Amino acid sequence: MLGLTLGAVAFAQVNVLNVNYDNHQTGANLQETSLTPQINWNNFGKAGVFPVDGQVYAQPLYVTGVAIGGATYNVVYVATMNNSIFAFNADAPQSPTPLWEVNLGTAVPAGIFNFTDILPEIGILGTPAIDAVHQVLYVVADTLPSAASNPVFQLHALSLVDGHEMYGGPVQIAASVPGTGAGSSNGTIAFNAYWQLQRPGLMLANGVLYIAFGSHADAGNYQGWMLAYNPSTLQEKAVYNSAPNGRQAAFWHSGRAPAIDGPGDVFAATGNGDWDGVSNFGESVLHLSGVNLALLDWYTPEDWSNLNDQDWDVGSAGLILIPGTNYLLSGGKSGLLYLVNYDSMGHLGANTTSTVQGVQVNTWGIFDMVLWNNPSSGPVVYEYDPAGALKAFQIVSNQINSTILSQYTPENASIYAGLALSANAGENGIIWLVTGNQDADGDPATLYALDATNLARVLWNSGLNASRDQPGSFTKFAPPTVANGRVYVPTLSNEVAVYGPLTSAPTAPAAVISSVVNSASYLEGAVAPGELVTIFGADLGPTSEAQGQVKDSYVTDSIGGTQVTIGGISAPLLFASSSQINAVVPFGVTGTTAQIQVLNQGQALVSTTVPVQSASPAVFSVNGEGGGQGAILNQDGSVNTHTNPAAPGSVVVLYATGAGITTPASQDGFITAAPYPQPTLPVSVSIYGLPAQVLYAGAAPGLVAGVLQINVVVPANAGPYTYDQVVVTVGDYVSPSAVTLTVQ
């Protein structure tokens, strides 16, 4: 049976070269022969993980037959928010060591933008695109050069073989158009990397590379930008701005790439923004020339102004072109699913016209949708209702049948989802749905396999054996990649979870450390004595999650035989699992670098070296995401929240780590009691950019040594906002600014 399975995998080789599988952006792999509703699902599960150095928002890509180091591999390419690309052997899910990896520069801390939608950093967000013929991966990295105060976007062309730069890359993204809109100067609008966000996936089609840009949560002077590049020279060919005489009109698509038709024209949809039907096209579906990005046609709902007022972006789900037809699908935040004749889009019009059909499929929000262009029974579109049901709708005679074909509501349904479809042409369709549980710590994801002909029929889900199959933390909008008998699920847990047939063959553990981050900021960097750190990787600790133990007022340095030394000193352990260890840097660590070594039963498994500095401060957030609402207590002892703000002039309590050595000297792992050690370096705090009076800065009573408590007075002029940034400075070392306080 195993031989038959492997034979099928070898026979049905398929490449996944861009987000949502194809130029039409259907979200479907219609060449999957191994994964069918009839397989033995009892033998399907999490076969391994690919550990990486940051969160994964981009869809993993898959290329067959890549020659690397004298051997030929099927390769999964993973892009991270830490601006790294990893290449893994797709056929060895239990081998966590990459074939190669490359980092493309310092990622941008989210606090720079006071932007909490994505935390803690922004690096590679849009899914790359691959040219399998010329063996090139194209990717845009958001970087913060050390000498620059503002971010820059760089376009890279990397070899699939070893990650080296090709075609003279990287090149900095730059563009300008005539215009008098937001951010213009002397009749020109220049692309501003500070305000733009490279959210949609890249698209390579007909010898042109297309890159689209949105914004950071509708903030600042931005527009939608669509850029076309020559993929062989990395030279810019054409530019389109969606609101050159206005503002907004972003291309964001929930990560979906621009769609490309047979002749090579480009289709994209905009979000909230100005509209005049001449040069400004917020809330619109656009048809652009693939040659020069000239606007060829468009459709805008006549209630566009109301859509703006309600924050109901027309372009929230991007577009799908229905293969073999001249129709496209678009979904917006209003809950309307549009079917549009893209040969005659109708310009400004009602939700239903002779060329447009708008169907109200839910009361709010379409972000995730896929299409099964079934040659047997016709097209079926699947859309996910926020915190609700996944629904299927048949398209008959170029009309959406508003009667629900089938539906399924997952347990603990999340607002957003990840969605993909696999089938063998018109047979054996499976919907792969990824949801998160926001009510549980870490927002754990669940992967579902649903019968595409009847969504109510659940074939399998990772919750059936969660201890083995749980993917990790949920990444919104990120589609799973289904290719050649396996499913690759991106997560915020610094790994891609790999699903497929399980094997009973024993495999030797191959421990890997993929990153070491501050446990408060979740950012990589130098560590400091007493800092709480998180070590990510694979095969690091026990297969089941385990908490640290306290013995005689000290946190122990071992969990189930797992130990960590830093600079040769045993570190107190707070948590351990196969993919993550939380530890406290011993206060005795000195020098400019230190080796971190993970051991099991006294035997060394893996090590890495990290830089060391006197302090590396970061403030804890309430959700443990590296930013957003801080883990902050108001003066009455209640937790500071958006609905429970602090008053100006009141005292709030912050919790941080990374303050360095203390006086008197702190003891490793000690549960703090009086007398309370205080950092030897001076501690200061700013709130909303204003200095805050520090009443106390020292060890947090009742918590492990290394957690810093800071009591501060909220400045009189702070707020009144829900996003007042909090920054802690210890000596000359400054914390990231992604943690916020609500003041009213």
VOGU-3710 file (C-alpha; in Angstrom, 3 decimals, decimal comma):
1> mlgltlgava> 0,000/0,000/0,000  2,842/2,381/0,853  4,428/1,659/-2,526  1,190/2,483/-4,306  0,893/5,729/-2,377  4,439/6,765/-3,193  3,909/5,841/-6,828  0,885/8,079/-7,021  2,839/10,943/-5,488  5,585/10,549/-8,078
11> faqvnvlnvn> 3,083/10,361/-10,948  1,125/13,492/-10,078  3,923/16,034/-9,774  2,687/19,620/-9,738  4,318/22,985/-9,137  2,832/25,771/-6,992  4,554/28,912/-8,247  2,445/31,724/-6,778  -0,227/32,352/-4,192  -3,556/30,603/-4,888
21> ydnhqtganl> -1,956/28,193/-7,353  -2,575/29,817/-10,755  -2,806/33,031/-12,767  -6,584/33,059/-12,367  -6,215/32,966/-8,554  -8,705/30,125/-8,152  -7,093/28,797/-4,968  -7,322/25,284/-6,409  -4,876/22,520/-7,326  -6,791/20,412/-9,864
31> qetsltpqin> -3,939/17,933/-10,400  -3,997/16,237/-6,995  -4,341/12,466/-7,364  -3,047/11,208/-4,016  -5,301/13,013/-1,564  -8,880/11,909/-2,157  -11,961/11,584/0,055  -11,461/7,790/-0,109  -7,997/7,577/1,488  -7,485/6,008/4,901
41> wnnfgkagvf> -7,812/9,137/7,030  -6,766/7,179/10,112  -3,304/7,145/8,556  -3,273/10,878/7,792  -1,837/13,490/10,117  1,004/15,824/10,946  4,092/14,222/9,472  6,561/16,902/10,505  7,374/20,595/10,668  9,675/22,931/8,794
51> pvdgqvyaqp> 11,053/25,352/11,432  11,922/28,878/10,286  13,082/32,147/11,829  9,831/34,127/11,814  6,094/34,105/11,300  4,808/32,783/7,981  2,109/34,831/6,238  3,101/33,874/2,688  1,786/30,690/1,123  4,538/28,049/0,872
61> lyvtgvaigg> 5,523/27,420/-2,751  6,443/24,071/-4,302  8,811/23,246/-7,176  9,662/19,784/-8,456  13,000/18,549/-9,729  15,394/21,206/-8,401  19,065/20,203/-8,567  20,784/21,153/-5,295  24,194/19,939/-4,193  24,404/17,109/-6,687
71> atynvvyvat> 20,937/15,699/-5,936  17,460/16,427/-7,270  14,706/17,480/-4,881  11,110/18,488/-4,773  11,389/21,701/-2,786  9,091/23,739/-0,554  10,064/27,421/-0,381  9,017/29,317/2,746  9,175/33,098/3,202  9,158/34,614/6,693
81> mnnsifafna> 8,365/37,928/8,312  11,981/37,990/9,453  12,891/38,518/5,766  14,242/35,028/5,196  13,695/32,429/2,495  14,059/28,748/3,392  14,235/25,802/0,995  13,136/22,413/2,408  13,068/18,906/0,985  9,344/18,435/0,334
91> dapqsptplw> 9,677/14,656/0,482  11,288/14,620/3,932  8,760/16,239/6,288  10,520/14,742/9,308  13,799/16,423/8,372  13,720/19,970/9,773  17,082/21,014/8,343  16,701/23,287/5,309  18,507/22,657/2,048  19,481/26,320/2,223
101> evnlgtavpa> 18,351/29,572/3,760  19,086/33,236/3,164  18,201/36,425/5,025  17,397/39,546/3,018  17,873/42,243/5,644  16,454/43,585/8,885  12,677/43,389/9,076  10,644/46,431/10,120  9,343/46,441/13,734  5,591/46,976/13,652
111> gifnftdilp> 5,892/49,630/16,349  7,422/52,026/13,828  3,955/52,396/12,322  1,990/52,086/15,595  0,396/49,242/13,661  -0,970/46,298/15,638  -2,752/44,371/12,886  0,500/42,525/12,143  2,936/41,886/15,006  5,772/42,018/15,870
121> eigilgtpai> 7,549/42,737/12,571  6,894/43,190/8,874  9,254/41,536/6,442  8,097/39,298/3,608  4,319/39,573/3,695  3,209/39,064/0,094  3,760/35,543/-1,262  6,728/35,355/-3,680  6,423/34,221/-7,305  8,604/31,612/-8,994
131> davhqvlyvv> 9,880/31,124/-12,537  10,446/27,371/-12,595  12,018/27,422/-16,070  14,777/29,874/-15,180  14,926/28,667/-11,553  14,244/32,076/-9,983  12,202/33,116/-6,945  11,021/36,749/-6,902  10,281/38,296/-3,523  9,751/41,748/-2,015
141> adtlpsaasn> 11,228/42,332/1,447  10,263/45,254/3,683  13,548/46,262/5,291  14,902/48,826/7,724  18,478/49,659/6,713  20,628/50,581/9,690  21,371/54,021/8,273  17,766/54,775/7,345  14,968/56,099/9,524  12,244/54,850/7,164
151> pvfqlhalsl> 11,642/51,412/5,680  12,432/50,519/2,090  11,067/47,752/-0,111  13,566/45,720/-2,095  12,837/43,351/-4,972  15,046/40,256/-4,985  15,528/37,589/-7,640  16,939/34,520/-5,886  18,250/31,284/-7,322  16,086/28,285/-6,488
161> vdghemyggp> 19,286/26,275/-6,182  21,075/28,153/-3,412  19,387/31,527/-2,822  22,024/33,733/-4,415  20,944/37,043/-5,960  20,342/37,071/-9,711  19,849/39,702/-12,406  21,677/42,385/-10,449  19,272/42,291/-7,527  18,167/43,514/-5,183
171> vqiaasvpgt> 16,636/46,727/-6,479  14,817/49,265/-4,352  11,143/49,752/-5,155  10,549/53,308/-6,367  7,885/54,914/-8,538  6,119/58,192/-9,190  3,115/59,431/-11,170  1,605/62,852/-11,882  -0,991/63,755/-9,297  -2,228/66,190/-6,682
181> gagssngtia> -3,474/63,638/-4,170  -2,403/62,849/-0,633  1,359/63,038/-0,235  1,924/64,835/-3,538  4,588/67,480/-4,087  4,655/69,884/-7,024  2,135/67,831/-8,967  3,878/64,473/-8,427  3,131/61,549/-6,138  6,137/59,444/-5,229
191> fnaywqlqrp> 5,865/55,921/-3,855  6,350/56,136/-0,074  7,518/52,887/1,485  6,580/54,116/4,952  2,858/54,219/4,196  2,568/51,316/1,755  2,221/47,615/2,604  3,103/44,868/0,147  0,109/42,699/1,022  -0,935/40,971/-2,249
201> glmlangvly> 1,079/38,077/-3,577  3,443/38,679/-6,463  2,372/37,534/-9,932  4,650/36,472/-12,789  2,850/36,048/-16,106  3,671/36,446/-19,792  7,157/37,715/-19,104  6,098/40,426/-16,625  6,338/40,533/-12,832  3,482/42,399/-11,115
211> iafgshadag> 3,733/43,792/-7,580  0,798/45,471/-5,806  0,671/47,540/-2,632  -1,885/48,408/0,026  -1,584/50,210/3,347  -1,137/49,903/7,089  -4,761/49,791/8,279  -5,911/52,794/6,188  -3,356/55,081/7,853  -1,478/57,959/6,278
221> nyqgwmlayn> -0,999/59,326/2,783  -1,216/56,248/0,625  -2,769/55,036/-2,591  -2,961/51,704/-4,340  0,133/51,048/-6,443  0,539/48,421/-9,166  4,060/48,044/-10,554  5,270/45,970/-13,501  8,880/44,769/-13,735  10,984/43,040/-16,350
231> pstlqekavy> 11,864/39,783/-14,539  15,181/39,387/-16,397  16,543/42,859/-15,628  14,511/43,913/-12,575  13,807/47,162/-14,371  10,463/48,845/-13,858  8,252/48,703/-16,961  5,015/50,386/-15,924  3,228/52,013/-12,975  -0,431/52,435/-12,084
241> nsapngrqaa> -1,730/54,506/-9,155  -5,376/53,989/-8,209  -6,006/57,483/-6,762  -3,335/59,933/-7,964  -5,579/62,916/-7,295  -6,970/61,554/-4,064  -6,218/59,118/-1,260  -6,485/55,443/-0,333  -7,901/52,901/-2,871  -5,380/50,270/-1,746
251> fwhsgrapai> -4,734/46,914/-3,364  -4,660/44,445/-0,494  -6,856/41,479/-1,490  -6,335/39,612/1,834  -3,051/38,492/0,288  -4,461/37,386/-3,084  -2,352/38,329/-6,108  -3,613/40,309/-9,098  -5,327/37,907/-11,515  -4,140/37,548/-15,113
261> dgpgdvfaat> -6,272/36,496/-18,109  -5,126/34,559/-21,182  -3,971/37,593/-23,209  -2,043/38,840/-20,176  -4,235/41,652/-18,850  -4,332/42,389/-15,125  -7,374/42,409/-12,841  -7,414/43,814/-9,315  -9,819/45,386/-6,837  -9,419/48,376/-4,537
271> gngdwdgvsn> -10,558/49,100/-1,023  -11,859/52,240/0,647  -10,851/55,417/-1,131  -11,661/58,425/-3,255  -13,554/57,921/-6,495  -14,287/60,242/-9,386  -14,487/57,855/-12,330  -11,616/59,673/-14,039  -8,395/59,043/-12,129  -9,475/57,995/-8,612
281> fgesvlhlsg> -10,928/54,501/-8,315  -11,584/53,527/-4,721  -14,094/50,680/-4,153  -13,637/49,425/-7,717  -12,854/46,353/-9,804  -10,211/47,296/-12,375  -9,085/45,852/-15,720  -5,553/47,001/-16,567  -3,403/46,440/-19,624  -0,767/43,817/-19,004
291> vnlalldwyt> 1,630/45,761/-21,197  1,562/49,251/-19,683  -0,968/49,016/-16,823  -3,285/51,479/-18,554  -6,852/51,368/-17,246  -8,977/49,524/-19,833  -12,282/49,071/-18,003  -13,773/49,196/-14,539  -16,795/48,572/-12,356  -17,691/50,623/-9,278
301> pedwsnlndq> -20,821/50,017/-7,159  -22,969/53,147/-7,225  -23,084/53,129/-3,421  -19,287/53,446/-3,219  -19,505/56,421/-0,850  -21,567/54,424/1,635  -19,122/51,532/1,315  -16,364/53,972/2,278  -18,346/55,225/5,248  -18,903/51,659/6,498
311> dwdvgsagli> -15,308/50,514/5,842  -16,686/47,927/3,415  -13,812/47,489/0,969  -14,922/46,081/-2,377  -11,478/44,529/-2,785  -11,183/42,669/0,520  -11,071/39,201/-1,085  -9,362/40,121/-4,354  -10,516/38,529/-7,604  -10,882/35,112/-9,216
321> lipgtnylls> -11,114/34,773/-13,004  -13,344/31,838/-13,953  -11,300/29,802/-16,461  -12,823/29,398/-19,918  -15,179/32,342/-19,451  -15,060/36,132/-19,509  -16,353/36,388/-15,936  -14,666/37,170/-12,648  -15,625/36,855/-9,012  -14,997/39,555/-6,417
331> ggksgllylv> -15,897/39,665/-2,738  -16,112/42,643/-0,418  -16,591/43,480/3,236  -20,267/44,239/2,594  -20,834/40,487/2,206  -21,657/40,876/-1,480  -20,217/38,331/-3,890  -19,941/39,889/-7,342  -19,917/38,091/-10,685  -18,700/40,521/-13,346
341> nydsmghlga> -18,409/40,225/-17,132  -14,902/41,566/-17,566  -15,353/42,165/-21,296  -17,940/44,824/-20,413  -17,718/45,838/-16,771  -20,264/48,626/-16,866  -18,395/51,381/-14,985  -20,547/53,008/-12,256  -23,625/50,916/-11,622  -25,929/49,056/-9,310
351> nttstvqgvq> -25,018/45,833/-7,552  -26,896/43,952/-10,261  -26,861/45,105/-13,895  -26,709/43,477/-17,296  -23,009/42,778/-16,754  -22,791/42,512/-12,944  -24,534/40,233/-10,467  -24,202/40,956/-6,759  -25,357/38,274/-4,320  -25,561/38,901/-0,582
361> vntwgifdmv> -23,905/35,749/0,761  -23,333/36,997/4,318  -24,017/40,016/6,489  -20,393/41,149/6,718  -17,158/40,293/5,084  -15,695/38,153/2,326  -11,960/37,623/2,742  -11,408/33,991/1,783  -12,785/32,270/-1,309  -11,765/29,536/-3,756
371> lwnnpssgpv> -13,203/28,206/-7,005  -13,615/24,635/-8,215  -13,898/24,986/-11,967  -15,388/21,524/-12,228  -15,470/20,309/-15,846  -18,186/17,819/-14,935  -20,745/19,930/-13,090  -19,635/23,506/-13,628  -17,974/26,127/-11,407  -18,565/26,191/-7,658
381> vyeydpagal> -17,349/29,065/-5,495  -16,644/28,565/-1,784  -16,607/31,529/0,589  -16,000/31,702/4,327  -18,290/33,800/6,515  -16,353/35,577/9,292  -16,815/33,584/12,522  -19,414/31,529/10,670  -19,905/28,965/7,957  -17,988/27,931/4,879
391> kafqivsnqi> -20,537/27,984/2,031  -20,645/26,651/-1,528  -22,534/28,327/-4,382  -23,042/26,916/-7,865  -22,484/29,107/-10,920  -24,875/28,165/-13,726  -25,080/29,887/-17,110  -22,833/32,677/-15,858  -25,083/33,355/-12,863  -24,511/32,681/-9,168
401> nstilsqytp> -27,270/30,491/-7,782  -27,970/32,179/-4,439  -29,208/28,907/-2,919  -26,473/27,456/-0,724  -25,220/24,225/-2,252  -23,723/23,001/1,041  -22,123/24,505/4,124  -20,102/23,724/7,224  -19,535/25,720/10,419  -16,291/24,799/12,203
411> enasiyagla> -16,031/24,667/15,972  -14,769/27,954/17,455  -15,047/29,549/14,010  -12,528/32,366/13,622  -13,178/35,688/11,900  -10,673/34,880/9,162  -9,508/31,640/7,598  -7,075/30,007/5,223  -8,625/28,195/2,286  -7,562/25,911/-0,580
421> lsanagengi> -9,105/23,219/-2,777  -7,572/20,078/-4,200  -9,110/17,794/-6,809  -8,259/15,627/-9,770  -9,986/17,803/-12,380  -13,691/17,197/-11,649  -13,208/14,369/-9,169  -12,228/13,880/-5,536  -12,572/17,492/-4,481  -11,405/18,383/-0,971
431> iwlvtgnqda> -11,674/21,771/0,712  -8,775/22,471/3,074  -9,918/24,967/5,691  -7,677/26,488/8,378  -9,261/28,360/11,280  -8,022/29,735/14,593  -9,404/29,718/18,109  -9,084/33,267/19,401  -10,479/32,239/22,787  -7,508/29,961/23,476
441> dgdpatlyal> -3,967/31,016/24,364  -1,815/31,345/21,272  -4,777/31,289/18,847  -4,200/27,625/17,918  -5,098/26,668/14,365  -7,200/23,736/13,199  -6,890/22,173/9,743  -10,045/20,649/8,250  -10,457/18,379/5,239  -14,031/18,679/3,910
451> datnlarvlw> -15,754/16,883/1,059  -16,044/19,587/-1,603  -19,301/18,067/-2,922  -20,874/18,194/0,531  -19,157/20,493/3,008  -21,099/19,007/5,902  -19,081/15,822/5,437  -15,914/16,269/7,496  -13,267/13,862/6,257  -10,672/14,709/8,904
461> nsglnasrdq> -9,544/17,498/11,183  -6,434/18,114/13,240  -8,471/18,355/16,445  -9,161/14,617/16,385  -5,624/14,048/17,666  -4,624/17,558/18,662  -1,562/16,511/20,649  -0,071/15,111/17,459  -1,698/17,146/14,683  -2,275/20,719/15,932
471> pgsftkfapp> -0,618/22,997/13,346  0,537/25,878/15,584  -0,681/29,460/15,864  -3,150/30,575/13,218  -2,132/32,876/10,343  -5,069/34,798/8,902  -5,705/34,693/5,143  -2,792/32,294/4,540  -3,799/29,444/2,210  -2,414/25,976/2,844
481> tvangrvyvp> -0,424/24,478/-0,015  -1,636/21,114/-1,289  0,859/19,377/-3,551  1,658/15,799/-4,421  0,007/14,098/-1,483  0,917/16,553/1,267  -0,494/19,717/2,820  1,763/22,538/4,029  0,193/24,903/6,565  1,856/28,262/7,362
491> tlsnevavyg> 1,695/29,376/11,000  2,663/32,199/13,328  4,638/29,649/15,384  7,762/30,109/13,243  7,115/26,907/11,351  5,208/25,292/8,511  3,271/22,216/9,586  3,387/19,322/7,099  0,496/16,860/6,733  0,284/13,627/4,809
501> pltsaptapa> 0,385/9,856/5,174  1,911/8,821/8,481  4,733/6,328/8,607  5,657/3,966/11,398  9,272/3,872/10,281  11,479/5,230/13,087  13,345/8,448/12,367  16,306/9,803/14,251  15,601/13,192/15,861  17,360/16,054/14,112
511> avissvvnsa> 17,151/19,003/16,479  17,224/22,455/14,875  17,247/25,933/16,407  15,627/28,250/13,881  15,498/31,447/15,952  15,986/32,932/19,412  13,731/35,858/20,302  12,915/38,087/23,257  9,864/36,533/24,952  8,155/39,923/25,222
521> sylegavapg> 8,884/41,476/21,817  9,237/38,227/19,844  12,062/39,917/17,927  15,513/38,498/17,305  18,537/40,377/18,556  21,169/40,465/21,233  20,235/38,885/24,570  20,878/40,367/28,002  21,478/38,802/31,418  18,131/37,883/32,998
531> elvtifgadl> 16,174/38,240/29,759  13,300/35,871/29,115  13,910/34,311/25,703  12,025/31,942/23,423  13,910/29,354/21,372  12,113/28,117/18,254  13,032/25,041/16,242  12,274/21,350/15,906  12,924/18,255/18,049  14,057/20,495/20,894
541> gptseaqgqv> 12,115/19,099/23,831  9,267/16,808/24,893  6,674/15,863/22,290  3,911/17,210/24,550  3,888/20,745/25,911  5,233/20,983/29,466  5,437/23,855/31,936  8,421/24,662/34,112  8,523/23,539/37,724  9,216/25,473/40,909
551> kdsyvtdsig> 11,236/23,815/43,655  12,187/25,567/46,892  11,306/29,004/45,438  13,384/28,447/42,286  12,316/27,631/38,734  14,195/24,457/37,822  16,571/24,114/34,885  15,079/20,901/33,495  11,746/19,870/31,975  11,358/16,171/31,198
561> gtqvtiggis> 15,087/15,771/30,640  15,327/18,901/28,468  17,941/21,432/29,541  19,431/24,614/28,076  22,779/26,207/28,765  23,556/29,790/27,786  27,182/30,831/27,949  27,884/27,504/29,628  25,446/28,195/32,498  22,223/26,219/33,038
571> apllfasssq> 19,175/28,351/32,329  15,855/28,214/34,221  13,161/26,738/31,945  9,623/28,093/31,886  8,170/25,978/29,065  9,288/23,230/26,708  7,891/21,408/23,708  9,280/19,869/20,566  9,236/23,205/18,731  9,669/25,818/21,484
581> inavvpfgvt> 11,569/26,378/24,721  11,123/29,395/26,989  14,140/30,095/29,181  15,757/32,819/31,280  19,236/33,975/30,314  21,447/33,408/33,371  22,525/36,622/35,088  26,121/35,437/34,954  26,322/35,531/31,148  29,069/37,924/30,050
591> gttaqiqvln> 30,993/38,832/26,924  29,765/39,853/23,487  28,437/36,454/22,388  27,100/33,341/24,079  26,427/29,823/22,923  22,917/28,494/23,506  22,909/24,726/23,741  19,888/22,424/24,056  20,432/19,106/25,807  18,378/15,991/26,411
601> qgqalvsttv> 19,257/13,745/29,324  22,600/15,514/29,493  23,431/14,911/25,828  23,891/17,932/23,566  21,335/18,101/20,752  21,954/21,412/19,001  23,518/24,803/19,611  23,612/28,307/18,215  25,471/31,496/19,063  23,750/34,789/19,884
611> pvqsaspavf> 25,095/38,283/20,535  25,049/39,579/24,120  24,598/43,145/25,352  24,032/44,828/28,712  20,289/45,249/28,266  17,640/44,360/25,688  14,381/45,735/27,082  10,908/44,825/25,844  7,439/45,244/27,354  5,055/42,281/27,568
621> svngegggqg> 1,751/42,414/25,687  -1,453/40,953/27,036  -1,824/38,471/24,159  1,838/37,535/24,013  2,102/38,614/20,369  5,032/40,989/20,690  2,877/44,099/20,631  -0,598/45,548/20,834  -2,386/46,025/24,126  0,223/45,854/26,880
631> ailnqdgsvn> 0,139/43,552/29,885  -0,486/46,621/32,022  -2,404/47,122/35,259  -4,373/50,273/36,013  -4,068/52,040/39,357  -6,950/50,004/40,818  -5,226/46,739/39,879  -7,520/45,984/36,943  -6,132/45,100/33,524  -5,832/48,019/31,122
641> thtnpaapgs> -8,004/47,402/28,043  -9,741/49,375/25,321  -12,861/49,404/27,491  -11,003/49,904/30,768  -8,579/52,774/30,107  -6,145/54,488/32,427  -6,663/58,140/33,318  -3,984/60,750/32,711  -2,080/61,291/35,947  -2,881/57,819/37,270
651> vvvlyatgag> -0,300/55,143/38,072  -0,008/52,084/35,833  2,150/48,975/36,228  4,166/47,673/33,274  5,902/44,313/32,984  9,065/43,953/30,940  12,218/41,910/30,584  15,783/42,367/29,376  16,913/44,986/31,911  20,265/43,295/32,579
661> ittpasqdgf> 22,121/42,788/35,848  20,721/44,106/39,115  21,635/45,377/42,542  21,619/43,341/44,680  22,513/40,555/42,250  19,546/38,482/41,093  19,621/34,726/41,495  18,809/32,597/38,457  15,279/31,193/38,587  14,406/32,753/41,951
671> itaapypqpt> 10,759/33,613/42,539  11,241/37,203/43,568  10,770/38,229/47,180  12,015/41,188/49,230  14,513/42,778/49,073  13,720/43,462/45,426  16,713/43,806/43,080  16,748/46,801/40,740  18,563/47,223/37,421  22,000/48,771/37,708
681> lpvsvsiygl> 21,312/50,765/34,537  18,838/53,678/34,756  15,274/52,998/33,608  13,034/55,568/31,917  9,633/55,316/30,230  7,753/57,290/27,610  4,014/57,056/26,939  2,584/58,662/23,805  6,048/60,095/23,204  5,958/61,922/26,545
691> paqvlyagaa> 8,238/61,220/29,514  6,477/59,310/32,289  7,540/59,560/35,913  8,980/56,234/37,110  7,989/55,444/40,701  9,513/51,974/40,845  11,596/49,853/38,479  12,731/46,546/39,857  12,077/42,845/40,121  8,409/41,864/39,914
701> pglvagvlqi> 7,278/40,372/43,253  6,152/36,757/42,967  7,510/36,306/39,421  10,715/34,725/38,191  13,874/36,829/38,358  14,240/38,542/35,013  10,712/39,954/34,903  10,851/43,704/35,522  7,981/45,639/37,106  7,759/49,365/36,368
711> nvvvpanagp> 5,268/51,647/38,133  4,817/54,877/36,170  2,564/57,916/36,153  0,621/58,398/32,916  1,567/61,839/31,526  -1,157/64,449/31,858  -1,221/65,055/28,097  -1,196/61,405/27,039  -4,007/60,084/24,878  -6,936/60,003/24,849
721> ytydqvvvtv> -6,344/57,051/22,524  -6,413/53,275/22,502  -2,939/53,105/20,982  -0,605/55,181/23,152  2,795/53,631/22,529  4,866/52,614/25,548  8,663/52,649/25,303  11,100/51,571/28,021  14,736/52,656/27,956  17,360/50,900/30,067
731> gdyvspsavt> 20,678/52,715/29,913  21,137/53,388/26,201  18,993/50,441/25,112  15,463/51,176/23,882  12,547/48,766/23,714  10,443/48,261/20,583  7,425/50,567/20,444  4,743/48,052/19,474  3,129/47,774/22,941  0,294/50,188/23,645
741> ltvq> -1,665/51,608/26,586  -5,273/52,774/26,463  -5,734/56,219/28,008  -8,991/58,118/28,414
//
